[in-house]
Amino acid sequence: MPAETIKMSSRGQIVIPRDIREELKASEGTIFSVVSSKDAIILKKIPTPSKEELIKELGAIALEGRKRAEKLGIKESNVPELVQRVRESRK
């Protein structure tokens, strides 16, 4: 892909050329990591997890929480009381 020339606005904004956005499948809201290197700026697209990946990760977190609660002898029926105690301790 040939290099393109772009101009920064007075607010420090630049527009990524359309062909590059399309190649990266980048649209409004896409998140990038930005790094400077001497006289260059490097943008790296941060992948957005899919709904399925998020559900899997949240399931793993919930399972870990259940294991820790079981290890501590905490039952689901104890949770409202424990939450109330923590809230009162923060007042």
C-alpha positions in Angstrom: 0.0 0.0 0.0 1.5 3.4 -1.0 2.0 6.0 1.7 -0.5 8.8 2.0 -0.1 12.3 3.3 -2.5 13.7 5.9 -2.7 16.9 7.8 -3.3 17.3 11.6 -6.1 19.7 12.7 -5.6 22.5 15.2 -7.1 20.1 17.8 -4.4 17.4 17.1 -6.8 15.2 15.1 -5.9 13.2 12.0 -8.1 11.3 9.6 -7.1 7.7 8.8 -7.5 7.3 5.0 -10.6 5.2 4.1 -8.6 2.4 2.3 -6.6 1.9 5.5 -9.7 1.9 7.7 -11.4 -0.6 5.4 -8.3 -2.8 5.4 -8.2 -2.8 9.2 -12.0 -3.1 9.5 -11.9 0.0 11.7 -15.0 2.1 12.2 -16.2 4.8 14.6 -15.4 3.6 18.2 -12.5 1.4 17.2 -9.9 1.6 19.9 -6.2 2.0 19.1 -3.0 1.9 21.1 -0.7 4.9 20.2 3.0 4.8 20.5 5.6 7.4 19.4 9.0 6.3 18.1 11.4 9.1 17.2 9.7 10.9 14.3 6.9 8.3 13.8 3.5 7.6 15.4 2.4 4.0 15.5 -1.3 3.1 15.8 -2.2 -0.5 16.7 -5.8 -1.7 16.6 -7.0 -3.2 19.8 -9.2 -6.2 19.1 -12.7 -6.1 20.5 -13.8 -9.4 22.1 -16.8 -11.0 20.6 -20.0 -11.5 22.7 -19.2 -15.2 23.0 -15.7 -14.4 24.3 -17.1 -12.0 26.9 -19.7 -14.5 28.0 -17.0 -17.2 28.4 -14.7 -14.8 30.3 -17.5 -13.7 32.7 -18.5 -17.4 33.2 -14.9 -18.1 34.2 -14.9 -15.2 36.7 -18.2 -16.3 38.2 -16.9 -19.9 38.6 -13.8 -18.5 40.4 -16.0 -16.5 42.7 -18.2 -19.5 43.5 -15.1 -21.6 44.2 -13.7 -18.9 46.6 -17.1 -18.6 48.3 -17.3 -22.3 48.8 -13.8 -22.4 50.2 -14.8 -19.7 52.7 -18.0 -21.4 53.6 -20.2 -18.7 52.1 -23.6 -19.8 50.8 -25.7 -17.8 48.3 -28.3 -17.2 51.1 -25.5 -15.4 53.1 -24.8 -12.9 50.3 -27.5 -10.2 51.1 -26.4 -10.0 54.7 -22.7 -9.8 53.7 -23.4 -7.0 51.2 -25.4 -5.1 53.9 -22.5 -5.4 56.3 -20.0 -4.1 53.8 -22.3 -1.2 52.9 -22.7 -0.3 56.6 -18.9 -0.4 57.2 -18.4 2.2 54.4 -20.7 4.8 56.0 
